[in-house]
Amino acid sequence: VESGGSVYAAGAAFSESGMSAPTIWRLTDGAVTQTIPLTEGSRYAVAEALIEGGGSLYAAGEEFDADGSGIATVWKLTDGVVQTIPLTDGSRDATADTILPASGR
């Protein structure tokens, strides 16, 4: 996603313990200038899609709960603050792998 002269990418960053945290990377002039973790990294999670809208970045993916169930999740990043928005309740495994702007926006 391109925004304000920078390019953003989403995915997962792995810790030394092997845990995956959803992450947004900001690239300016072809170099990574910022790494933004979307969770604290205590449970496996990954961002699979990214979009910019209304001054915020939105990443879609999944985060596993304490029972190991995949919860489809959207993370909203605005002014350095991350809001986690679960889309499912964990009763069945789920992931969000696409995110699109609302029609007319």
N, C-alpha and C positions, 0 to 999 in steps of 0.2 A: 504494500500500500504506500503511495506517495502522499506526503503531507508537509507543507511548509518547507519545501526544499530538501527534506529528508525522505529516506525510504525505510519502511518498517517491515520486519519479518517476524513470524511467530513460529514457535515450535516447542521443544523441550530441552532443558539443560539438565544434565545428569550430575549428581553429587558424587563424591568419592565413595559413598556407601551404596551407590547404584540407584538412588531414588531420583525420580524424574520430576521436575517442576516446570509448569508452563511458563514460557518466557517470551518477551518481545525484545527484539534487537533493533536499535536505531542505527542506520547507516547514513553517513554524510560524506560526500565525495569518495564513495567506495570503501570507507573504513567504518568499522563499528565504533560508534561514539557513545553508546549507552546500552546497558543490559538491564532489563526491567523484569524481575521475577514477579509472577502473578499470584503465587502462593508462598507460604513459608517453607515448603518443601518436605513436610513431614509425611505426606502420602503421595503415592504415584499420581501424576496428572500430566496432561499434555494439551497444548493448544494446536488446533489443526487448521484454523481459518482465521483471517483477520480482515477488518474493514474499518474505515474512518468515517465518522459522521458527527456533525454538530460539535466539533471540537474535542471529541472523545475517540479513543481507539477501542474497538470491540474484538475480542478473541473468543472463538468457539472451540470446544473440545470436551474433555472428560476429566473428572477427578474421582478417584476411588475413595469410598467411605471406609470406616474402620472394619466393616465386615467384608471388604473386598469387592463391593458392587460398584460398577461404573455409573457415575451420575453425569448425564449430559449437562454441560455448564457453559455459561457465557461470563467472561470477565470484562468489565468496563473500566478503562483507564482514563481518568480525567485529572489533569493538573497533578500528576504523580500519585493520585489516590486510586486504589484498585477496589472495585465493588464486585463481589462474587454473586452471580445470579444462577442458582441451580434450576435446571429445566425439568428434571425428573426427581423422584423421591428415593431412588435406590432399590425399589422393590423388584426391578428388572434392570439388567445391564443396559446402558445406553451411552451414546456419544453424539456430539454435534460436530459434523465435519464440514459444514458449509454455513456461511452467514451472508445475507444479502440486505441491501437497503430496502426500507418500506417503499412501496409504490408511491410515486409523486414526490419523493424527497431527494 
